[in-house]
């Protein structure tokens, strides 16, 4: 019999990523509704202490695999280890974040396991027969499809910020299983020699609760300083449209959209962004959208909760000053 729900946990700089906390919280809800157990899987080096964090968020069991070869993510090693664990655990469903790592792993694991996968899901439900159903956006976010599969286990990547994080219970305990990694040379066709991290006080784009994004109307890279000052005032991440990135105003890692990063923050402030379909596909799931554009007919206003028609070079500094007063 399947043993329950398995969540592949992501860790960064010794902490569980926000999307992993979301998946544990939702996994706990689904496990309770379907009468299943919730198991988290941690891969890396010197990460055993994170098992307590997973337990506090609802995990019944935490499988920890520590190995020097797993310190940094590599496709071959992680796929090999997770393939073995999933076969041993025989879960009903495997959840991963729809992050760079999850999008890389899910199709490879699906191929090895001979099952399908549901990608970029934003909701999960349990029907009257205890069958899991997944909701995912299609047609650049214009519609939603409900996905179900007969093959087991179900592999699903979940869009970050789709689920709320339940308050942790530090007294909650979980069974910790220490597993060994069986990695051969064929699994290490790519080896990470060095990871260079750029220091920043701003939150990572896909984890941020607030994002300030700029479009082609920013005109040049220097003008993004207006948005940076606003972002730093309210603790936001910086994003950019494809047009801004293609024009060289911002690096690709800041691109939000169908060909960039998918985000779903609580607040998304779009400055000088027209609202092309590919951009809306990447940020349309934001809880609240504020659009600033001097064109009253701009498509961004069709999805905005609040719209400001005017010159962003006048409005953004005013917003920044007002936020500084309110937060002082």
Secondary structure, 3 states (H helix, E strand, C coil): CCCEEEEEECEECCEECHHHHHHHHHHHHHHHHHCCEEEEEEEECCCCCHHHHHHHCCCCEEEEEECHHHCCCCHHHHHHHHHHHHHHHCCCEEEEECCHHHHHHHHHHHHHHCCCEEEEEEEEEECCCCCEEEEEEECCCCEEEEECCCCCCEEEEECCCCCCCCCCCCCCCCEEEEECCCCCHHHCCCCCCCCCCCCCCCCCHHHCCEEEEECHHHCCCCCHHHHHHHHHHHCCEEEECHHHHHCCCCCHHHEECCCCECCCCCEEEEECCCCCHHHHHHHCCCCEEEEEECCCCCHHHHCCCEEEECCHHHHHHHHHHHHHHHHC
